[in-house]
Amino acid sequence: MIIPPVQIDYPDWVQHTVDWDRRYTSDHDKMRLAIDLSRQNVVRKTGGPFGAAIFNAATGELVSVGMNSVVRLNNCTLHGEMVAFMMAQSRLSCFSLRTSDGPEYVLATSCEPCAMCLGATLWSGVRRVLCGASRDDARRIDFDEGPVFPDSYAYLAERGIRFEHGLLRDEADEVLQLYGSSKGIIYNG
């Protein structure tokens, strides 16, 4: 039996729409990119309404982007955050974005992470997470974000990961509502 290799790639539109040379200096700039990725993914019908991006915290350099690719690539683990983590670690040739002598990294995600992505955040090495829409917003269109509890966030805080919730929430929620009204696939409902 020949088992095909797993290949993770960006949709074609990413190379033409993402400004890889721009410095994203404010939290709002970072979140707007994550939201735009989620919107493009919906409008271009390449995946679910979730986008993420990872930045060098000190310089604002964009390291990677991620967009929900579950249906496009037939892989339940390819949430926007997971794709962003994988692409960042591939680009930087490392298994963790946290090193003793390296820069800190920040993740901007268009919606609060699901249980899987929240767990991966711990292992990813990012030190700060910006969240747009809430898990309740995602639930309104029937996405199930899994077992995420206040204790989950407390544990991550104890491990040195800072979260900012509700950043540009209305803009991020608009993308979720667009996906819901366009009858996008709810793959975990």
Salt bridges, closest charged atoms under 4 A:
ASP9 OD1 - ARG72 NH1 3.31
ASP27 OD2 - ARG128 NH2 2.46
ASP29 OD1 - ARG22 NH2 3.45
ASP36 OD1 - ARG39 NH1 3.96
GLU61 OE2 - ARG91 NH2 3.63
GLU104 OE1 - ARG162 NH2 3.98
GLU112 OE2 - HIS165 ND1 2.78
ASP136 OD1 - ARG139 NH2 3.23
ASP137 OD1 - ARG140 NH2 2.21
ASP137 OD2 - ARG169 NE 2.82
GLU164 OE2 - ARG128 NH2 3.04
GLU171 OE2 - ARG32 NH2 3.67
ASP173 OD2 - ARG140 NH2 3.97
